[in-house]
Amino acid sequence: MDNSGQPQSDNGGSDRPTEPEAGKPRRPREVGGGILMGRPFGVPVYVSPSWFLVAALITWVFGGQLERVLPELGAVRYLVSLFFAVAFYASVLVHELAHTVAALRFKLPVRRIQLQFFGGVSEIEKESETPGREFVLAFVGPLLSLVLSGVFYLGMLLVEPGTVPGVLLAGLMFSNLIVAAFNLLPGLPLDGGRMLRAVVWKLSGKPMAGTVAAAWSGRALAVAVLVGLPLLTQAGGLGGEPENFGSVDSLTDALLAAILAAIIWTGAGNSLRMARLRERLPDLRARTLTRRAVPVEADTPLSEALRRANEAGARALVVVDVHGTPTAVVREAAIVGIPEHRRPWVAVSGLAQDLRDGMRVSAELTGEELLDTLRATPATEYLVIEDTGEIYGVLSTADVERAFVAAMARAPS
């Protein structure tokens, strides 16, 4: 990302202190990233468009296997294969719901669950407070996959082998076993990596040390997958027939290994980057990002309000009532939209946003607490107040975004 530089404190001067930057400040948006399927436990579940590609691939591959095992099915085998693909991802959803329930039990907010190309992800918004909770939160997913594998195995004992139910149950048993085993590998972003992070965190007493160890373990795992998976399949080490180098199957396995390795490598790097970013988040301080503001009454002409702000070296306007109590903040984007020749005839009340619950923030907020407060009540500007209740200034979302981007740019991966 481009480094936009350190955010300016309101204490500094400017040639035109009351003129905001051109362009409308961006408001944070919640992007679903797919089709909303429901809200179990109040958490939205999205299916990424890439899932349909995987479902089609699973249907085709499993259909080919059914042709060898149950040739009498004919074209119906693809309907059975599609059912298997949906049932498999339902198992993945159960895996992610285990993480979600554990997170909610630990009072950690979960933004969403997303089913995507390779499995799913539960987006938990906060870090665990202790290594023990981190370990439990990571372990419950593979544990549920193992439980599902056992349930499907018991189901196999109740049906006749070589039938459609028998083949489906066997496929679901093995697929959940593979999901559990793969997620237990000790490297981020896999669950096993989070378990490794928790162990190192517990031993060292430093969560960052755990993240670094698990992230580099994840990168080593990515290299192992990239090199080792094609070699295993080529040698028949995964239970199949040995493959000739350069065949279609070997090239497909190499492509699959490259995709898996890229996902693991990228996830490990992102985990490390976000951990380093969290180390820098305390640098985000409401007090240093706040723009100095001057109080004006609602019927004050904009030109007069800007003149007062210029004299005071301020860059924001707060509307107050006759008793001096703040009632609204003047929107930066609205000022830009008023031509200079019209400003003597426009009252600031017409450009102001009424203060509602959540738009008054403490000047002492920092880091994640600041971001969480702003996220809870989306707005373009916030009134910043001292602990005594006095007006400190106005905090612009655009300033916070620039400071956040700058912090990300300084967080090496």
BELJO-V760137 format. One record per residue. RES is the residue in one small letter. PHI is phi in whole degrees, -180 to 180 (999 if undefined). OMEGA is omega in whole degrees, -180 to 180 (999 if undefined). BURIAL is + if it has 9 or more other C-alpha atoms within 8 Angstrom, else -. Layout:
# BELJO-V760137
RES;PHI;OMEGA;BURIAL
RES;PHI;OMEGA;BURIAL
This chain:
# BELJO-V760137
m;999;176;-
d;-72;179;-
n;-90;-178;-
s;-84;178;-
g;89;180;-
q;-68;177;-
p;-65;-180;-
q;-81;172;-
s;-74;-178;+
d;-68;-178;+
n;-73;-179;-
g;-81;-179;-
g;-88;179;-
s;-159;179;-
d;-63;179;-
r;-131;-169;-
p;-64;-176;+
t;-95;-179;+
e;-91;179;-
p;-74;178;+
e;-68;179;-
a;-68;179;-
g;102;-178;-
k;-86;178;-
p;-61;-178;-
r;-84;174;-
r;-98;179;-
p;-65;-180;-
r;-122;176;-
e;-93;-177;-
v;-102;-178;-
g;-70;178;-
g;77;178;-
g;158;-177;+
i;-94;179;+
l;-74;-176;+
m;-103;-179;-
g;162;-179;-
r;-136;176;-
p;-66;-178;-
f;58;179;-
g;81;-178;-
v;-104;-180;+
p;-68;177;+
v;-113;-180;+
y;-113;173;+
v;-109;-180;+
s;-70;176;+
p;-57;180;+
s;-65;180;-
w;-62;-178;+
f;-66;175;-
l;-66;179;+
v;-67;179;+
a;-61;178;+
a;-65;179;+
l;-66;178;-
i;-63;179;+
t;-60;-179;+
w;-69;-177;+
v;-68;-179;-
f;-67;176;+
g;-63;177;+
g;-64;177;-
q;-68;178;-
l;-64;180;+
e;-63;179;+
r;-80;-176;-
v;-86;-178;-
l;-129;-176;+
p;-63;-178;-
e;-70;-180;-
l;-69;-178;-
g;66;-178;-
a;-70;-180;-
v;-63;-178;-
r;-59;-179;+
y;-75;173;+
l;-68;177;+
v;-63;180;+
s;-66;177;+
l;-64;177;+
f;-61;178;-
f;-63;180;+
a;-60;180;+
v;-67;180;+
a;-65;179;+
f;-63;-179;+
y;-73;171;+
a;-65;176;-
s;-66;177;+
v;-63;178;+
l;-63;177;+
v;-61;176;+
h;-56;-179;+
e;-71;177;+
l;-64;176;+
a;-62;176;+
h;-61;-176;+
t;-64;-179;+
v;-62;178;+
a;-64;179;+
a;-63;179;+
l;-65;177;+
r;-64;179;-
f;-90;178;-
k;62;175;-
l;-105;-178;+
p;-67;178;+
v;-114;-177;+
r;-72;-178;+
r;-172;169;+
i;-115;180;+
q;-128;172;+
l;-91;-173;+
q;-140;-169;+
f;-54;179;+
f;-115;175;-
g;90;-177;-
g;-148;180;+
v;-148;174;+
s;-102;-177;+
e;-90;179;-
i;-91;-168;+
e;-80;-177;-
k;-127;176;-
e;-78;174;-
s;-65;-177;-
e;-80;-178;-
t;-134;177;-
p;-64;178;+
g;-63;178;-
r;-66;178;+
e;-62;-180;+
f;-64;-180;+
v;-62;-178;+
l;-61;180;+
a;-79;-172;+
f;-75;-174;+
v;-64;179;+
g;-65;176;+
p;-58;179;+
l;-61;179;+
l;-65;177;+
s;-64;176;+
l;-64;178;+
v;-62;178;-
l;-62;178;+
s;-60;177;+
g;-65;178;+
v;-63;179;+
f;-67;176;+
y;-65;177;+
l;-62;177;-
g;-63;179;+
m;-61;-179;+
l;-70;-176;-
l;-97;-179;-
v;-120;-179;+
e;-81;178;+
p;-62;178;-
g;81;176;-
t;-103;179;+
v;-59;177;-
p;-60;-179;+
g;-64;180;+
v;-67;179;+
l;-62;-179;+
l;-65;178;+
a;-66;179;+
g;-64;179;+
l;-70;177;+
m;-64;-178;+
f;-67;-178;+
s;-66;178;+
n;-70;176;+
l;-65;179;+
i;-67;178;-
v;-59;-180;+
a;-64;-178;+
a;-64;-179;+
f;-65;-178;-
n;-71;178;+
l;-85;177;+
l;-62;-170;+
p;-82;176;+
g;-162;175;+
l;-67;10;+
p;-93;-178;+
l;-73;-180;+
d;-61;177;+
g;-62;176;+
g;-67;178;+
r;-69;176;+
m;-67;176;+
l;-62;177;+
r;-58;-179;+
a;-64;-179;+
v;-66;180;+
v;-65;177;+
w;-58;-179;+
k;-65;-177;+
l;-73;-176;-
s;-94;-175;+
g;78;-177;-
k;-126;179;+
p;-61;-180;+
m;-66;178;+
a;-63;177;+
g;-64;180;+
t;-65;-180;+
v;-62;-180;+
a;-62;-178;+
a;-70;180;+
a;-69;179;+
w;-70;173;+
s;-64;176;+
g;-64;178;+
r;-66;176;+
a;-64;178;-
l;-64;178;+
a;-61;178;+
v;-65;179;+
a;-63;178;+
v;-65;-178;+
l;-60;-177;+
v;-92;-171;+
g;-77;-177;-
l;-61;177;+
p;-62;180;+
l;-67;179;-
l;-64;-179;+
t;-68;179;+
q;-66;-180;+
a;-90;-178;+
g;76;-176;+
g;-75;-180;+
l;-104;175;-
g;97;180;-
g;-97;177;-
e;-76;176;-
p;-58;-177;+
e;-109;175;+
n;-81;179;-
f;-63;-180;-
g;96;177;-
s;-74;-180;-
v;-61;-179;-
d;-64;-179;-
s;-68;177;+
l;-68;177;+
t;-64;179;-
d;-65;179;+
a;-65;178;+
l;-65;178;-
l;-62;179;-
a;-63;180;+
a;-65;179;+
i;-66;179;-
l;-61;-179;+
a;-63;180;+
a;-64;180;+
i;-64;-179;-
i;-67;-179;+
w;-61;-180;+
t;-65;179;-
g;-63;178;+
a;-64;179;+
g;-64;179;+
n;-66;179;+
s;-62;180;+
l;-67;-180;+
r;-65;-180;+
m;-68;177;+
a;-65;178;+
r;-67;177;+
l;-64;179;+
r;-62;176;+
e;-65;-177;-
r;-94;-177;+
l;-59;177;+
p;-58;176;+
d;-70;176;-
l;-80;-177;+
r;-122;179;+
a;-58;-176;+
r;-64;-177;-
t;-82;-179;+
l;-90;-175;+
t;-75;176;+
r;-88;176;+
r;-63;-176;+
a;-129;174;+
v;-116;178;+
p;-82;177;+
v;-137;177;+
e;-80;-170;+
a;-61;-176;+
d;-90;179;-
t;-70;176;+
p;-61;-178;+
l;-60;-179;+
s;-62;179;+
e;-68;179;+
a;-64;179;+
l;-68;179;+
r;-64;179;-
r;-63;180;+
a;-65;178;+
n;-62;180;+
e;-64;-178;-
a;-87;-177;-
g;70;-178;+
a;-100;-179;+
r;-128;-179;+
a;-152;-178;+
l;-126;176;+
v;-121;179;+
v;-84;180;+
v;-125;177;+
d;-88;-176;+
v;-65;179;-
h;-93;-180;-
g;84;179;-
t;-84;-180;-
p;-66;180;+
t;-121;-177;+
a;-161;173;+
v;-120;-179;+
v;-78;-177;+
r;-75;-179;+
e;-60;-178;-
a;-64;-179;+
a;-68;179;+
i;-63;-179;+
v;-59;-176;+
g;-78;-179;-
i;-103;178;-
p;-59;-174;-
e;-62;-177;-
h;-72;180;-
r;-95;-173;-
r;-62;177;+
p;-66;-174;+
w;-107;-179;-
v;-112;178;+
a;-80;-178;+
v;-65;-179;+
s;-61;-180;+
g;-76;-179;-
l;-113;-172;+
a;-100;174;+
q;-111;-179;-
d;-60;178;-
l;-74;177;+
r;-118;-179;-
d;-56;179;-
g;97;-179;+
m;-92;172;+
r;-104;-176;+
v;-121;-179;+
s;-78;177;+
a;-69;-177;+
e;-91;-179;-
l;-67;178;+
t;-143;170;+
g;54;-177;+
e;-64;179;+
e;-63;177;-
l;-65;-179;+
l;-64;179;+
d;-63;180;-
t;-65;180;+
l;-69;-180;+
r;-67;-179;-
a;-67;179;-
t;-134;-178;+
p;-62;178;-
a;-161;178;+
t;-89;178;+
e;-138;179;+
y;-132;174;+
l;-86;180;+
v;-100;-176;+
i;-125;174;+
e;-78;177;+
d;-62;179;-
t;-80;-179;-
g;96;180;-
e;-74;178;-
i;-72;175;-
y;-98;179;+
g;165;-179;+
v;-124;178;+
l;-103;179;+
s;-94;176;+
t;-59;-180;+
a;-62;179;+
d;-66;179;+
v;-66;179;+
e;-62;180;-
r;-64;179;+
a;-67;179;+
f;-67;178;+
v;-62;178;+
a;-64;178;+
a;-65;178;+
m;-64;-179;+
a;-66;-179;+
r;-91;-179;-
a;-95;-177;+
p;-69;178;-
s;-101;999;-
